Amino acid sequence: MKINKELFLYLFFGVLTTFINILIYTVLTKIFLFHYQTSTVLAWVISVLFAFITNKKYVFSSKSYTLSAVFREGLLFIIYRILSLGIDLLIMFIAIQILN
């Protein structure tokens, strides 16, 4: 099975984004003793920013760098990712508060 470059980079940076999210969450909760929900939101924001930049530059090779174009792309990217934050927070709440 041949995998194209765009799909490979999307998967690669997706895994890296997940790693960054987990690393930041762990550092914030274990070292800085932040509440798990605060850590989840901060890790999400940083990892989504990382994902936006890497997807824009490396995966899709977007050449639109005007302020309005970047704002529009970023806004759409974030809107689609907000759902993942909600799911992430729900899973964390269930795993920590309910299942302990």
N, CA, C and O atoms as a DFTB+ gen file, in Angstrom:
400 C
 N C O
     1  1       0.832      -1.174       0.000
     2  2       0.000       0.000       0.000
     3  2       0.880       1.242       0.000
     4  3       1.759       1.392       0.849
     5  1       0.641       2.110      -0.938
     6  2       1.421       3.336      -1.035
     7  2       0.674       4.463      -0.325
     8  3      -0.518       4.671      -0.550
     9  1       1.379       5.173       0.520
    10  2       0.785       6.290       1.249
    11  2       1.375       7.584       0.682
    12  3       2.590       7.701       0.525
    13  1       0.512       8.548       0.377
    14  2       1.039       9.771      -0.207
    15  2       1.659      10.663       0.867
    16  3       1.430      10.471       2.061
    17  1       2.438      11.627       0.426
    18  2       3.195      12.491       1.323
    19  2       2.270      13.277       2.251
    20  3       2.542      13.385       3.447
    21  1       1.180      13.827       1.710
    22  2       0.267      14.633       2.513
    23  2      -0.353      13.812       3.639
    24  3      -0.434      14.285       4.773
    25  1      -0.786      12.605       3.344
    26  2      -1.376      11.745       4.360
    27  2      -0.341      11.351       5.408
    28  3      -0.634      11.356       6.603
    29  1       0.869      11.011       4.964
    30  2       1.934      10.655       5.901
    31  2       2.223      11.809       6.857
    32  3       2.310      11.606       8.068
    33  1       2.372      13.028       6.314
    34  2       2.665      14.185       7.153
    35  2       1.509      14.494       8.097
    36  3       1.728      14.870       9.249
    37  1       0.274      14.336       7.609
    38  2      -0.895      14.572       8.454
    39  2      -0.885      13.598       9.641
    40  3      -1.113      14.001      10.782
    41  1      -0.623      12.329       9.367
    42  2      -0.571      11.329      10.438
    43  2       0.607      11.576      11.378
    44  3       0.463      11.485      12.597
    45  1       1.771      11.888      10.809
    46  2       2.972      12.156      11.602
    47  2       2.743      13.321      12.566
    48  3       3.006      13.206      13.763
    49  1       2.250      14.445      12.032
    50  2       2.037      15.609      12.888
    51  2       0.843      15.414      13.824
    52  3       0.787      16.034      14.886
    53  1      -0.099      14.573      13.448
    54  2      -1.196      14.234      14.350
    55  2      -0.696      13.479      15.573
    56  3      -1.101      13.764      16.700
    57  1       0.179      12.522      15.343
    58  2       0.776      11.769      16.457
    59  2       1.639      12.701      17.309
    60  3       1.594      12.633      18.537
    61  1       2.421      13.567      16.669
    62  2       3.259      14.514      17.396
    63  2       2.405      15.491      18.208
    64  3       2.761      15.839      19.334
    65  1       1.294      15.928      17.647
    66  2       0.375      16.809      18.365
    67  2      -0.175      16.111      19.606
    68  3      -0.262      16.721      20.672
    69  1      -0.543      14.850      19.477
    70  2      -1.041      14.081      20.610
    71  2       0.033      13.945      21.685
    72  3      -0.251      14.089      22.874
    73  1       1.262      13.670      21.266
    74  2       2.384      13.565      22.210
    75  2       2.584      14.881      22.954
    76  3       2.764      14.885      24.172
    77  1       2.554      15.996      22.230
    78  2       2.718      17.313      22.849
    79  2       1.599      17.573      23.852
    80  3       1.844      18.086      24.944
    81  1       0.377      17.218      23.480
    82  2      -0.758      17.408      24.372
    83  2      -0.561      16.628      25.671
    84  3      -0.745      17.171      26.760
    85  1      -0.194      15.378      25.555
    86  2       0.000      14.525      26.735
    87  2       1.170      15.029      27.576
    88  3       1.080      15.057      28.804
    89  1       2.261      15.425      26.932
    90  2       3.441      15.921      27.645
    91  2       3.115      17.191      28.429
    92  3       3.461      17.304      29.605
    93  1       2.458      18.134      27.785
    94  2       2.117      19.391      28.456
    95  2       1.147      19.133      29.601
    96  3       1.305      19.686      30.689
    97  1       0.145      18.296      29.361
    98  2      -0.800      17.947      30.423
    99  2      -0.058      17.347      31.627
   100  3      -0.302      17.736      32.769
   101  1       0.828      16.419      31.366
   102  2       1.568      15.750      32.438
   103  2       2.436      16.729      33.213
   104  3       2.458      16.704      34.444
   105  1       3.147      17.582      32.504
   106  2       4.007      18.575      33.168
   107  2       3.165      19.513      34.032
   108  3       3.528      19.804      35.171
   109  1       2.050      19.982      33.496
   110  2       1.219      20.921      34.246
   111  2       0.590      20.284      35.480
   112  3       0.489      20.929      36.523
   113  1       0.166      19.021      35.375
   114  2      -0.482      18.383      36.528
   115  2       0.516      17.813      37.528
   116  3       0.297      17.905      38.735
   117  1       1.598      17.230      37.049
   118  2       2.536      16.543      37.951
   119  2       3.614      17.472      38.522
   120  3       4.008      17.320      39.678
   121  1       4.088      18.420      37.731
   122  2       5.170      19.296      38.197
   123  2       4.620      20.602      38.766
   124  3       5.019      21.032      39.848
   125  1       3.696      21.233      38.025
   126  2       3.161      22.521      38.459
   127  2       1.873      22.394      39.271
   128  3       1.343      23.390      39.764
   129  1       1.373      21.165      39.407
   130  2       0.208      20.845      40.231
   131  2      -1.051      21.633      39.848
   132  3      -1.848      22.005      40.709
   133  1      -1.214      21.880      38.546
   134  2      -2.438      22.513      38.057
   135  2      -3.589      21.516      38.165
   136  3      -3.376      20.303      38.144
   137  1      -4.795      22.030      38.280
   138  2      -5.993      21.199      38.262
   139  2      -6.062      20.500      36.905
   140  3      -5.626      21.053      35.895
   141  1      -6.606      19.289      36.884
   142  2      -6.603      18.517      35.643
   143  2      -7.378      19.195      34.518
   144  3      -7.001      19.072      33.353
   145  1      -8.454      19.910      34.845
   146  2      -9.218      20.578      33.792
   147  2      -8.454      21.777      33.221
   148  3      -8.478      22.007      32.012
   149  1      -7.784      22.532      34.076
   150  2      -6.953      23.641      33.609
   151  2      -5.834      23.108      32.730
   152  3      -5.552      23.665      31.669
   153  1      -5.202      22.038      33.167
   154  2      -4.130      21.419      32.388
   155  2      -4.633      20.916      31.040
   156  3      -3.951      21.049      30.024
   157  1      -5.818      20.342      31.040
   158  2      -6.401      19.835      29.791
   159  2      -6.621      20.971      28.795
   160  3      -6.285      20.841      27.618
   161  1      -7.180      22.076      29.263
   162  2      -7.450      23.213      28.369
   163  2      -6.152      23.821      27.855
   164  3      -6.027      24.080      26.658
   165  1      -5.183      24.052      28.737
   166  2      -3.914      24.640      28.304
   167  2      -3.168      23.724      27.334
   168  3      -2.613      24.190      26.339
   169  1      -3.156      22.434      27.622
   170  2      -2.497      21.477      26.718
   171  2      -3.207      21.449      25.376
   172  3      -2.562      21.347      24.332
   173  1      -4.526      21.540      25.395
   174  2      -5.307      21.558      24.154
   175  2      -4.978      22.791      23.324
   176  3      -4.753      22.686      22.118
   177  1      -4.949      23.960      23.960
   178  2      -4.666      25.208      23.240
   179  2      -3.295      25.150      22.586
   180  3      -3.152      25.504      21.415
   181  1      -2.298      24.714      23.319
   182  2      -0.935      24.655      22.781
   183  2      -0.834      23.618      21.669
   184  3      -0.206      23.871      20.640
   185  1      -1.444      22.457      21.866
   186  2      -1.350      21.418      20.831
   187  2      -2.148      21.791      19.582
   188  3      -1.734      21.446      18.475
   189  1      -3.277      22.485      19.726
   190  2      -4.036      22.923      18.557
   191  2      -3.260      23.989      17.794
   192  3      -3.261      23.993      16.563
   193  1      -2.601      24.886      18.508
   194  2      -1.751      25.885      17.846
   195  2      -0.629      25.201      17.070
   196  3      -0.344      25.560      15.927
   197  1       0.003      24.214      17.700
   198  2       1.051      23.447      17.025
   199  2       0.495      22.741      15.794
   200  3       1.117      22.759      14.732
   201  1      -0.669      22.123      15.934
   202  2      -1.283      21.412      14.809
   203  2      -1.622      22.365      13.669
   204  3      -1.409      22.038      12.502
   205  1      -2.149      23.545      14.001
   206  2      -2.493      24.514      12.960
   207  2      -1.244      24.923      12.179
   208  3      -1.251      24.931      10.948
   209  1      -0.190      25.257      12.890
   210  2       1.046      25.718      12.231
   211  2       1.644      24.612      11.376
   212  3       2.004      24.853      10.223
   213  1       1.756      23.407      11.917
   214  2       2.377      22.325      11.149
   215  2       1.507      21.888       9.975
   216  3       2.025      21.589       8.899
   217  1       0.188      21.848      10.171
   218  2      -0.691      21.484       9.058
   219  2      -0.641      22.542       7.963
   220  3      -0.591      22.213       6.777
   221  1      -0.653      23.800       8.356
   222  2      -0.617      24.889       7.379
   223  2       0.678      24.864       6.583
   224  3       0.667      24.972       5.357
   225  1       1.784      24.721       7.282
   226  2       3.091      24.838       6.625
   227  2       3.542      23.552       5.940
   228  3       3.988      23.592       4.793
   229  1       3.436      22.421       6.617
   230  2       4.048      21.200       6.110
   231  2       3.066      20.244       5.417
   232  3       3.417      19.619       4.416
   233  1       1.850      20.129       5.938
   234  2       0.920      19.150       5.382
   235  2       0.252      19.686       4.131
   236  3       0.270      19.037       3.085
   237  1      -0.334      20.859       4.234
   238  2      -1.096      21.401       3.117
   239  2      -0.339      22.463       2.331
   240  3      -0.833      22.960       1.320
   241  1       0.854      22.809       2.791
   242  2       1.725      23.787       2.116
   243  2       0.966      25.057       1.741
   244  3       1.096      25.560       0.625
   245  1       0.182      25.565       2.672
   246  2      -0.588      26.784       2.428
   247  2       0.353      27.965       2.270
   248  3       1.281      28.147       3.058
   249  1       0.105      28.749       1.261
   250  2       0.941      29.915       0.978
   251  2       0.239      31.221       1.346
   252  3       0.764      32.301       1.074
   253  1      -0.927      31.135       1.954
   254  2      -1.649      32.350       2.323
   255  2      -1.145      32.851       3.673
   256  3      -1.402      32.244       4.713
   257  1      -0.422      33.970       3.637
   258  2       0.143      34.511       4.865
   259  2      -0.350      35.909       5.177
   260  3       0.203      36.571       6.055
   261  1      -1.389      36.380       4.474
   262  2      -1.956      37.669       4.850
   263  2      -2.692      37.491       6.167
   264  3      -3.152      36.397       6.495
   265  1      -2.794      38.562       6.904
   266  2      -3.425      38.493       8.215
   267  2      -4.851      37.975       8.122
   268  3      -5.267      37.155       8.939
   269  1      -5.598      38.443       7.140
   270  2      -6.993      38.009       7.017
   271  2      -7.096      36.536       6.639
   272  3      -7.978      35.833       7.133
   273  1      -6.209      36.062       5.770
   274  2      -6.245      34.657       5.362
   275  2      -5.860      33.742       6.520
   276  3      -6.507      32.720       6.749
   277  1      -4.817      34.106       7.245
   278  2      -4.380      33.294       8.391
   279  2      -5.462      33.301       9.469
   280  3      -5.736      32.270      10.083
   281  1      -6.074      34.461       9.698
   282  2      -7.142      34.549      10.692
   283  2      -8.316      33.656      10.302
   284  3      -8.848      32.928      11.139
   285  1      -8.715      33.709       9.049
   286  2      -9.838      32.896       8.578
   287  2      -9.522      31.410       8.697
   288  3     -10.334      30.640       9.210
   289  1      -8.340      31.004       8.221
   290  2      -7.946      29.597       8.316
   291  2      -7.867      29.157       9.777
   292  3      -8.335      28.076      10.135
   293  1      -7.268      30.006      10.618
   294  2      -7.130      29.679      12.031
   295  2      -8.467      29.560      12.727
   296  3      -8.673      28.660      13.541
   297  1      -9.379      30.472      12.409
   298  2     -10.701      30.444      13.015
   299  2     -11.452      29.169      12.637
   300  3     -12.046      28.520      13.498
   301  1     -11.428      28.815      11.374
   302  2     -12.090      27.582      10.936
   303  2     -11.445      26.352      11.580
   304  3     -12.141      25.431      12.007
   305  1     -10.131      26.345      11.645
   306  2      -9.403      25.231      12.258
   307  2      -9.823      25.074      13.717
   308  3     -10.093      23.964      14.176
   309  1      -9.876      26.189      14.442
   310  2     -10.211      26.146      15.861
   311  2     -11.665      25.727      16.072
   312  3     -11.965      24.955      16.983
   313  1     -12.560      26.231      15.237
   314  2     -13.970      25.845      15.368
   315  2     -14.120      24.332      15.259
   316  3     -14.861      23.718      16.027
   317  1     -13.414      23.736      14.303
   318  2     -13.507      22.282      14.143
   319  2     -12.841      21.538      15.293
   320  3     -13.217      20.408      15.606
   321  1     -11.862      22.164      15.916
   322  2     -11.160      21.504      17.020
   323  2     -11.847      21.672      18.370
   324  3     -11.554      20.926      19.304
   325  1     -12.753      22.636      18.488
   326  2     -13.443      22.840      19.763
   327  2     -14.225      21.593      20.161
   328  3     -14.322      21.272      21.346
   329  1     -14.771      20.906      19.201
   330  2     -15.468      19.660      19.487
   331  2     -14.531      18.666      20.162
   332  3     -14.930      17.972      21.098
   333  1     -13.293      18.595      19.693
   334  2     -12.342      17.661      20.316
   335  2     -12.034      18.071      21.754
   336  3     -11.809      17.208      22.602
   337  1     -12.019      19.382      22.045
   338  2     -11.800      19.833      23.421
   339  2     -12.962      19.395      24.308
   340  3     -12.745      18.924      25.425
   341  1     -14.176      19.543      23.827
   342  2     -15.332      19.116      24.602
   343  2     -15.294      17.633      24.907
   344  3     -15.570      17.215      26.032
   345  1     -14.954      16.843      23.913
   346  2     -14.846      15.397      24.105
   347  2     -13.723      15.078      25.088
   348  3     -13.878      14.220      25.958
   349  1     -12.593      15.770      24.948
   350  2     -11.449      15.563      25.837
   351  2     -11.826      15.872      27.283
   352  3     -11.530      15.089      28.186
   353  1     -12.480      17.016      27.501
   354  2     -12.889      17.383      28.861
   355  2     -13.896      16.394      29.432
   356  3     -13.826      16.050      30.612
   357  1     -14.828      15.935      28.607
   358  2     -15.819      14.964      29.063
   359  2     -15.149      13.649      29.461
   360  3     -15.470      13.080      30.505
   361  1     -14.233      13.171      28.646
   362  2     -13.522      11.926      28.958
   363  2     -12.708      12.079      30.237
   364  3     -12.698      11.180      31.078
   365  1     -12.015      13.228      30.390
   366  2     -11.222      13.457      31.598
   367  2     -12.131      13.499      32.832
   368  3     -11.785      12.935      33.869
   369  1     -13.283      14.157      32.730
   370  2     -14.217      14.239      33.857
   371  2     -14.709      12.847      34.240
   372  3     -14.714      12.485      35.416
   373  1     -15.121      12.075      33.247
   374  2     -15.622      10.726      33.517
   375  2     -14.508       9.858      34.117
   376  3     -14.730       9.152      35.101
   377  1     -13.320       9.913      33.525
   378  2     -12.215       9.061      33.994
   379  2     -11.745       9.451      35.398
   380  3     -11.427       8.582      36.209
   381  1     -11.700      10.744      35.683
   382  2     -11.138      11.167      36.965
   383  2     -12.202      11.301      38.052
   384  3     -12.010      10.816      39.167
   385  1     -13.313      11.948      37.739
   386  2     -14.327      12.205      38.770
   387  2     -15.236      11.011      39.019
   388  3     -15.626      10.751      40.157
   389  1     -15.573      10.288      37.961
   390  2     -16.533       9.200      38.121
   391  2     -15.832       7.854      38.321
   392  3     -16.145       7.120      39.258
   393  1     -14.893       7.538      37.449
   394  2     -14.193       6.242      37.545
   395  2     -13.011       6.255      38.495
   396  3     -12.519       5.209      38.917
   397  1     -12.562       7.461      38.824
   398  2     -11.429       7.662      39.731
   399  2     -10.183       6.979      39.224
   400  3      -9.136       7.048      39.868
